[in-house]
């Protein structure tokens, strides 16, 4: 529901309706524009926006969409429902051409790409359209390419026209003979030719000679100097022509009646086809208008929210564009805890324009129109939009300005809910300021309690305080340049605005003593109240940011603590397992050693110290010792290698030289030393140079490099060669459409790194439009890269917001 009845007039939507209608090709579309209305059905809104968005793609990318011959012949089709009526020749010709257009559009929309329709939402319109090619074939048999009835439309018509042509030819010959004779006798001038009067061929004659030619005088010129005579020799022949012409008209009427009888059974389907043509005309007009105002299909959800980025008033945009001026965009958010926005600021600062922009764009969306916002904007759906703006005083109804405002407020209180959007301009004005401000605050409290959404403009301080102290309501300010003393037309949400009454009075030249006297009357505290409110809002934002930072750091600390505790538990567990295993192995080793020693001693005793036998026993004991040592080395071997690696890393600067190949500990990439200092070395890893501590480097031999990577050609390719190869193979454009966000971001990172290395001046990233999420992530990354000078959308003719153009430093 919208309120009041003249809602469209108040937000100037009637102008939008006129602009859309101007893009229609026929009355078919204009009727649909006139019937366009506000709806709360989310599925209907989304379907309508999707169809318009698809048509925008057709207008931008397709050249062969049929846009000719959008004729409206519905009235004639409805008229021939009565038996015995007929369709005239010109309408039949328009019927033929418009049916051909309908057939071509249906074929166009049935195009598919890999079995998927290119325009599925527009294609859904075709479901109830019945195409009758035989109707156009029947018309082709009757009417020629110029809209005239063909001679062979019927055998009778062909016979009549043959006789008619013969009669005309005979009359023409006879008249030319009479004319030549009259010219030779001097009755008629040499340059005179035959003329036509009342459908009959006649000879122009001077009045003085009219008795010389026998016949009937049909007419005379306005000057009276010429009379038009039908010679008696051709009177009967002309009468015969008249009869044949009447026969021709009767036969044509008979043909047209027969055609009307033929298509009468098809009338319901034909009328349905013209409704389809009207829908196409309507959608095309909305798409054309969307392109005129740089509008898009926003991200829409079936919730109550307004989260718009760079929104602007379409009528203001068109007006300023004609003046070659730029419109100041609007960023506004109404959702969650901040449902009602209280906008304050100087007069003529843009408060009312901001309010109208919100009302107009929300109404446009719910009428199925695209709106001028950025891709990352989000739009909701409201059941009600109420507005109170302008002067509604009425002498007839005995209403003052303030009384009319109160009547509107009464309606708002009675009907608003958590799905209503309230738009109130100059809230509480029009009466004694104190009581007006009090009533306004009481009403605002009621609207907030009912969880309504709204944009409210005011100058009252108590409403600004209310917004600072209550959840659900937030302050907003239209910014003002104190130095230039002019409005900036920019909305800043989170802090109240100042009316700058004293500054504006001083700017327009009000006497300084009057301004000083007024300031004394209200006191310095009142004058500075706006400043105090801004200070409070600034402090509030500061501490809110601090709380967020502390919360983030606390969460990060908790995550690190949990990670360290988990790792420590794993380490302790592994330590216990290792110690337990080592104890078991040591016990087993001790047992085996004791048993072997005892067995050795026993064998020596039994052999009574025989040298050969003693030697064999000693060798057996030595073999056991060797086995034990080998087992011992298997486990600590990794540790020994690690120790060895650490020792290998600690290289004395004297042992390294410029040109040696080294790499970082634990890394596979090798580099060449190009400069040595006391404890550091400058190493070139490809085209990247880095200064590194010697303790973190290890020397690598050429043979080892070849074993690890046989394809490596480290020495044969210099840094300049690598850069040259990259320049040759570098492409200044990357296409990330269809990738996931993480894949696309990784690809863009590598792409930008390469661009910086080869020193290219400009590159392009194709990411498409879609929901705008991929574009936003990519641009957030670009904002962090030092080598990027600036980035913006491509020109609309070359891709617009679907492509980001980056200028490198």
N, C-alpha and C positions, 0 to 999 in steps of 0.2 A: 504494500500500500504506500502511496505517496500522498503528501499533504503539503500545501493546500491544492485546490483544483487547478490553479494556474501555476503549478510547480514548474512545468516545462518553460513557461514564460520567464519565471524568476531566475532560473539557471541558464536561460537562453538556449535551451535545447531545440527550440523551434528553428533556430538558425542552422543548427547541425542537420536537422531534418531537410531543410532547404538545400544545403550543400550536397547531401547524399542524393537527393532527388535530381539535382543538376547533372549527376553522373549517370543517370538512367538513360537507356536507349529508346524507351517507349513508355506509353501509359501503363503497360503491364507492370514494370518495375516501380513506377511512381505510385501506383495504387498500393503496392506492398510497403513502400516507404511511409505512406500516410497511415497505414495500419500498424506500423512498428510500435511496440509498446513494451513497457517495463514488465519483467517477469522475475519470479523468485525460484523457478524450477532450475536447479543446478544442471541437470542433464541437458535441458533445452538450451541453456546459456552456453555450455561447453560445446555442444554440437554446432550451434550457430557460429561460435568463434572459430572452431576447427574448419568449417566450410569457408569462412572468409579468409582464413590463413592459407588454405590450399589455393584459393583463387588468387591471392597475392603471389604465390609461387608461379601460377600460370601466367599472370601478367608480366612477371619479371623474367621468366625463363622460356616461355612458349611463344612462338610467333604465329601459329596456325590456328589459334582458337577462333571459331566463327563468331563475329560480332556484328554481322550485317543482317538486315531484313528481320528485325524484331518488330513485326507488325501485330497489332491487336485487332483481330477479326472476331472476337468473342460475341460482340453484339449482333453481328450478321449471322453467326452460327446459331445463336439463340433464336433469332427471328425465323429461321427456316425450320424450326420445330413444327410449324403449322404446315400441313399438307397443302400443296398448291403454290406455296411461296418459292422464290428463287433467290439465288445469290448473284449480284451483279458482276460484270466482267472484271472490273478493277479489283474488287474484293477477292474474286477467284484467283487472280494473279498474285495478290498479296498472300493468300492462303497457301498457294503453291510454294512461294519463296520462303515463307516462315516455317512451313512444314519441312522443307529441305534444311533449314537452319537447325530445327529441332533434331532431325535425323543425324546431322553432322555433329552436333553437341553430344548426343548419346554415344556415337561412335568414338568421339574424342575421349570421353570419360571412361569408356570401356577399355582403353589402353592399359596395359599392365607391364610391369618390369619383373621378369622371372616369376611369373604367376601371381605376383602381388600387385593389386591395383595401385596406380600412382596417386590417385586422389580418392581414397575410400569413402570419405564423408560426403563428398559431392556425388559420388557414384550411388550412394543410398537414395538420392533423389530420383534416380532413373527407375527404381523398382516398379513404380506404378505407371510408367509411361509406356503407352502402346504405340508402336511405330507402324504406320500404314503407307508403305511405299506405293501400293496400288492406287492410292488416292492421288498422289502427285503424278503418277503415270496417266491416270484418267484426265487430270487437268492438262497435262502435256498434249493429250490428243485433241483437246478443245481449244487451248490458247497457245499462241506463239510466244517467242521470246520477248516481244514488245507489249504483251498484254492484250493483243487483239484476237478475236475469234478467228480460228483458221477456216479456210474455204472448205476443207474436207471434214469439218466437225460433224457434218451429217451429209448424206447424199442429196437431200432436198436443198440444203444450203448451197452446196456446190453447184447445183443446177440453177438456182435462182441467181447466184452471182455471175454465172456464165452468161445467162440471158441479160442480166443487168449491164455487164461489161460490153456486150454486143450492142445493146440499145444506146448506151452512152457513146460508143464509138461511132455509130451511124449518125447520131445527132451532131456530134462534133464535126464529122465530115460535111454534113449538110450546112451547118452554121458557118463553117470556114468558107465554104463555097459562096454563100450569101454575103459574107463579110468581104471577101475578095471582090465580088461584083460591085458591092456598094462603095468600096474604096476606089475601084476603077472609075466609077461614075461620079465620084466626088462627094457622095453623101456622108461618108465616114472618113475620118483622118487616117493617114497611112500607118501611124503608130498605135492605133487602137487595137485591143485584143478582146476576146470574149470574156464575159463577166458572169457572176452568179448572183441571182436574186431569188429569194424564197425557194432555194433548192432547184432552180431552173436556170439553164444557160440562156443568156441574153446578149444583145449587141448594143453597146453604147453609141447613141446617135445624137447629133446636134438637133435641138428642138425645131429648127427651121426646116429640117429634112425628114421629120418623123412621119410625114404622110407618104414619103417615097418608099418606105418599107412596110408592107402589110404585116400586121401582127398585133399583139397585145402589149400595151405599155404597162410594165410592172412597177416601175419606180422612176424617180428623177433625183438628180443630185441636189445637195443642199443649196447650191448656187443657182439652180434652175438652168444651167447651161448644158446639161446632159440628161437625156432620157434613155431608159433601158427597155428595149423592145424585144419581145419573143416573137420571131417570125412565125406566121401562120403555118408554114410548112413543117415545123417541129413541135407544134402544140400537142398533137396526139402522141407523138413520140415521148415528149416530156411527161405527159400523163401516164404513159406506160411505165416510165422510169419510176414515177411516184408509186405506182401499184407494186412494182418489183421491190422497191425499198421497204414498203409496208410488209410485203411477204417476207423479206429478209429479217425485219425486226421480230415478226411473229415466230419465225423459225429459230432465231437466236433465243428468244424467251422460252420456246419449247425445249431447246437444248439445256438451258440453264435450270429449268424446272426438273428435267430428267436428272441432271447432276445433283440437284438438291435432294431429290428422292433417293439417289444412290448413297449419299454420305449421311443421310438422316439416321440410320442405325448406328453410325460411328460417332455421333455427336458427343455422348458422355466421355468417351476416350479422347476425342479431339480436344474437348474443353479441359480435360485433365492434362493433356500435353501442353496447352497454353498456360496452365497454372505452373507447370514445370518451367516453361520459358520465362514466366514472370519471376519465379524464384531465382533463376540464373541471372536475370537482369538486376534483381535486388541485391544478390550477393556480390555481383560484379561491381555495382555502384558502391557498396560498403567497402570493398577492397580498394577501389580507386580512391575513395575518400581517405582511407587509412594510409595509403601511400602519399597523399597530398600533405598529411600532417605528421608523417614519419611515425605512424603508430605501429604497434606490434600486438600479437596475441599474448597476453600476460599469463603467467602461471597462476591458475585459479583453483581454489579449493572450496569445498562446501562447508566453510566455517565463516565466522564473523571476524574479519581482519582487514586492515589496510597497511601494507608495507610497500610503499612506493619509492622508487629511486629515480630522480631526474624526471618527475612528472611535470607537465605544463598544460596550461589552458589552450585547447586547440584553436579557438577563435582569436585569442591574443597572439598566438604563434603566427597565424595567417596574416593578421594585421601588421605585426612588426616585421614579418618577412617582406611584405610589400614596401615597407619603409627602409629595408636593408638594415634592420636592427635585430638584436638577439634577445630572446626571451630568457628570463632567469628561471631555471628549473626549481622544482620543489621536492624536497625529501621529507616524507612524513610517515610515521608509524603509529597505528592505533591497534594494539593487541595486548593480551595478557593483563598486566596490572595497570597499564597506561591506556585506558579506553577513551577518556575524554581529554581533549587538548584545549587548553585555555590560551588563546593567542592575544597578546597585547603588543602595543607599539604605537608609533606616531600615526597621526591621520595621514591619509594618502600614502601609507607605507606598504600597502598590499594585503592587509588583513582580509578584507572582503573578497579580493580576487582569490586568495588562498582558499577561503571557505567555498566560493563558487566552483573552484577547480575540483575540490573534493566531491562536491555534489554532482557536478556535470560528468566527471570521469566515471564515478560509480554508477550513475544512471546509464551512461553509454554502454558500459560493460554488460549491465543487466538488460540492455536492449539488443545485445549481440554485436556491438561495435568494438573494434580494436581501439586501444587508447595509447597516447604518446607517453610511454614510460620505458625504463631500461629493462633488459632481459632478466635481471636478478630481482625484479619486483614481484610481489605476491599480492593477489587480489582475493577478497572473500565475497560472500553473498549476503545481503541484508534483506530481511522481510519487509522492512519499512524504511523510508527516507522522508524525514520531516524537515521543513525549512521555514525559518522566520527571518525575512530580510526585506528591507525597503519600508516604505510608508503605506500603510493600509487604511488610512483614515477614510471615513465615508460619511458624507453629509446625509445621504438617504437613510442609512442605517444608524445614524446618530452615534458614530464611533470615532473617538479620537485616536491619534497615533498610538498612545500607550494602551488604550483599551483594546485595540486590535492585537497588540503584542500579547497582552494578558490572555485574550481568547485563544491565541495560538499556544501559549504555555499551558493553558488548561487542557487543551486537546493532547499536547505532548505528554503531560503527567498521566492522563487517563489511558493512553494507548501505547506508550513506549514500553519496551521490554529489552531483554538481553540480545535481541536480534534487530534492534532499531538503530538507525543512524540519525542523530539530531544535528542540524546545522542552524546556529543562532547567531545573528549579527548584532553587535552593539547590545549585548545582554544587559537588561535592566535599565536601559536608557529611556528617555521620554517623560520622566517624572522627577520629583524631588530626589536628589542624588542619594541621600542617606537611606531613605525607605526603599528606593529603587534597588540599591545595592543589597540591602537586607533581603528583600524578596528574591532577588536573583540568586543569592547564596543559598536560601532555603530551597529554591527550585533545583539548584545544582546538586545539593545534597540528596534530594529525592531521585534525580536522574542517576546519580552515582549508585544509590542504594538499589535501584532497579537494573543495575549493570548494563545500562545503555552505552552506546558509543556516540561520540559527538565531536564536533569542532565548533568552538564558541569564541567569538571575539569580544573584547571588553577593554575598558580603561579603569575599572574599579580595582582598588588595592585589595579589598577584602577577598575578592575572588582569586587573586594571585596568591594570597596567604593560604586560602583554602586548598589550592592545588599543591602548595608546598607541604601541607600538613596531612593530606589524606591520600590513601592509596586509591588507585583507579583514575585519578585526575593528575595531569601533568601540565606544567607551564610551557609556553612557547613564545618566542619573540620574533617580530619582524625587525631585522637589524637596520641600524641607522648610522651613517657616517658623521661622527661628531665634528670632524675637521672640515669636511666639505658641506656639512649641514644639508644632506640629502639622503633619502631612503635608498637602501640597497636591494629591497624587494626579496630578501633572502630569509627563509624561516630557520630559526635555531631552536631546537626542542631541548628542554631541560632547564631553562632559566626564563624568568619573566622579562618582558620588555618595558621600556619607558615610553611615556607619551611625548617626552621632550617638548612639553608645552612652553616652558620658559625659553628654550633655545629657538623654537620655531617663531615665537613672538618677537624675539630679538632679531631673527633673520629677516622677517617681513618689515621691520622698521618701526615697531611699536616703541614709543618713547621710553628711554631707559628708566626715568623716574617712575613711570607707571609700572614697569616690570619689578623694580625694586620695592615699590609700595605693596604690590601683590605678594611678593615673596615674604615681606615682613608680616603680612596678615596671616598667611598659612604657617609660617615658621620654617626654619631651616631643616628641622627633622622631617617635615612632610615633603619638602622639596627633594631631600636626599633619600627618601624612602625607597625609590626605585633602585638607587645605588646599593642600599643595604640589602634589598632582596636579591640583587645580582651577586653580591658578595656571599650571601648565604647559599645561593644556588651553586656558586663556584666552589665553596668549601665542601658542600654536599657531594659534588661530583668528585672532588679530590679524594675525600675519605672513602667514597664508594670504590674508586680505582685502587686505593690502598688495600681495602678489604679484599678485593678481587685478587690483587697480587699476593697478599698473605695466604689466601685460600689456595691459590695455585702452587705457591712454594710449599705449603703444608702438605698438599696432595703429592707433590713431587718427592718430598722428604719421606712420606709414608711409603711410597712405592719403592724408593731406594732402600729404606730400612727393611721392608719385607723381602726385597731381593737379596740383600746382604745376609739376612737371617736364614733364608732358604739355602744360599750358597754355603754358609757356615755349617749348617746341618749336614749338607752333602759331604763337605770336607771332613767333618768329624766322623761321619759314617764310613767314608773311605779309609780314614786313618785307622779306625778300629779294625776294619777288615784286613788291611795290610799288616798291622801288628799281629793280629791273630794268625794270619797265614804264616808270617815270619816265625812266630813262636813254634807253630806246628812243624815247620820245615827244620828249624834248629833242633827241636827235640828229636825228630826222626834222624837227623844227621848225627847227633851225639850218640844215639843208640846204635846206629850202624857203625860209627867209628869205634866205639867201645867193643862191640862184638868182633870187629875185624882185628883190632889190636890183640884182644884175648886169644883169638884163633891163631894169630901169627905167633904169639909167644908159645902157645901150646905146640904148634908144629915145629918151632925151633927146638924146643925141649925134646920132642919125640925123635927128631932127627939127630939129636945129640950134637948140635952145632955143626952139622955137615955143611961145608962151604957152598956146595952147589945148591943144596936145598934151601939154605939160608938166603942165597942170592935170589932164588925164585920167589921166596916169600917177600923179600924186600921189594922186588919189582912189582909184585901184586899190590903191596901197600902203596907204592908210588903211583900205580895206575888209579887206585881209588882216590888218592889225593888230587890227581889231575882231574878226575871226574867231578870231584867236589868243587874244585876251583872253577871249572867250566859252568857248572850250575850257578855258582855265585855270580859269575860274570853276566849271565843271561838277564837277570833282573836289573841290576844296577847299570846295565849297559846304556840305557837311555839317559840316565843321570850323568854318566860319564860323557856321553855325547853332548849333553846340554852344557856341562862344565867346559867341555872342549870348545863349544860354540861361543860361550861367553869369553873364553880366553882369546878365541879367534877374533872377536869383535874389538877387543881392546888393542887397537893397532897404534903403534908409535908413529908419529908424523914423519919420522925419518924413513920408515919402511914404505911409505906411499909416495907416488910421483904423479905429476900431471900426465894424463893419458891413461892411467890405470882404470880398469873396469871394476866397479864396486856396486853393492846394493845394500839397502837397508835390512836390518835384522828382521827375519820372518817374512820378507817380501821377495817376489820373483822378478820384479822389474829391475833391470840393470842400467846403470848410468856411467858416464865417463867424467873423471875428475878434470876440471878445466882450470882450477885455481886452488892453491893450498895456503892456509893461514896457520896460526900456531896450533889451535886445537880444533879447527874447523876446516871444511873443504866445500868448495862450490862445485856441485855435481849437475851435469846436464842430463835429464831424463827425457830424451826426445827433444821437443821444443821448449820444455819447461826446465828452468834453472832453479836450483834450491841450495841454500847454505845449511850444512848439516854437521853436527858434532862427529868427530872421528870415532868416538866410542860407539856410535850407532851404525858404523859401516863395517862391511866385510869384503875383502878382496875376492874376486871371482875370476877364474882363468878362462881363456878362450875355449879350451877343450870342454870345460864344465858347461859353458854356455851352449856349445853345440850339442852336448848330450841332452841338456834340458829342453832345448828348442832348436832342432836342426834347421828350421826355416828362418831363424833369426839372421838378419844381415846388419848387425850392429855397426860394423866398421865401414861398410861400403856406402852407407847412406848418412849424409850430414843433416844437421838440423835444418839448414836452408832447403835441402832437397825434400825433406819431409813436408815443410810448409808449402813448397812449390807444388808437390803432388796434391796436397789438400786443397790448394787453391784451384787446381785444374778440375778436381772431382767434386768440389763443393757446389751444392745447389742452394739457391737463395730462397727456397720455399719448402716447407714441410707440411704434410697433410696428416693430421692426427684424428680425423673424423672416424668414428666407429671404435676407437680405443677406449679402454677404461681410463679413469682419471689418473691412477698411479702409472699406468703404462705411458699415457700421453705426456705426463709431467716429466718422466725419465727421458723420453725421446726429446722433449723440448730442451731439457738441461744440456744434453749432449750437443744438440743443434746450436744452441746459443754459445756454448764453449767453443765449438768449431768456428762459429762466425767471428768471435773475438780473436781467435788465433790467426785466422786468415786475413783479418782486417777489413771485412766487407762493410759497406756503409748502411745498407738497408736489407732487411729480410722480412718474409711474410710467413704467418702461421695460419693454416686453414683448420679451424676447429668447428665450424658450423654454428648455427644459432641454438636450436634445441631449447633446453631449459635455461641455458646460460651458465650452468654450474662449471663446465669445463673451461669456458672462457674466463670465468672469474678466478679459478685456481691458477690458470696460466698467467693471468695479469698480476695476481698477487706475487707469484714467483718473479716475474719480470721487474716488479718494483723493488726487489732486493738485490738485483744484479748491477754491479758498479759500471759495467761496460755498456749498459743500455741508457741511451740519452732520453728517448721518449717513445711512447707507443700509443696508437689510437686505431679507430675503425678504418677499414678500407673504404674508398668511395663507394656510394650506394650502387653505382653502375657496375662495379667490379666485385661485388660481394657484400658490401656494407658491414654489419656487425658480425657476420660469419667469418670474417678474416681480420686478424690483428697485424698491423704494419708496425715494425720496430725499426727505429733509427738508432744506429750504434754510434758510440762516441769515437 
